[in-house]
Amino acid sequence: MPEIVIVREAKIEDCKEIWEWWNDPVTRKMMKKNDYVPWEEHCEWFNKVLTDNKRILCVGLVNDQKIGVVRFDLKTGKIYEVSINLNPVFRNRGYGSIFMKESIRYLSKIRDVKRLFAMLKKVNIPSKKTFEKAGFIIVNNPKEKYSGMEQFLPETEYYCELILDK
């Protein structure tokens, strides 16, 4: 059984590791944009995320080791899009869904959240399992449309959501 996962918001000193995880070949294969991200471009993105009050970037820690990152992007009202990327060293060890649940718990303490959603490539079976274990449900025909969903490709992606009772 994995150890306890601690969640905190990302800090500037997390920038390099998150960049390395993002450019991992497996990660890039599972993302919509598969291109290598140059350091300067990543730093610019990372600094924007840290100062954007519509985004929360969480880092997971197990025994002071960084296991990954979960990003929440406010889309409308109380609805957030979610993404997760694990440190490659911590993949396939049972941390994904625990980290996701703890990140959602953290977000719910600091923000009013009604619904979370994600779009996952169908080939990304580990991510699908992570989201399902964290309580997300695959929705075949999403009725709601949020910013960012114009690029949703039902033939190659899953849409999943979690409705939170508050």
PyMOL commands that set and color helices and strands:
alter all, ss='L'
color gray80, all
select helices_A, chain A and resi 12-22+25-30+39-51+88-90+96-110+125-133+149-151
alter helices_A, ss='H'
color red, helices_A
select strands_A, chain A and resi 6-9+55-62+65-76+79-86+115-121+137-138+157-163
alter strands_A, ss='S'
color yellow, strands_A
deselect
rebuild
show_as cartoon
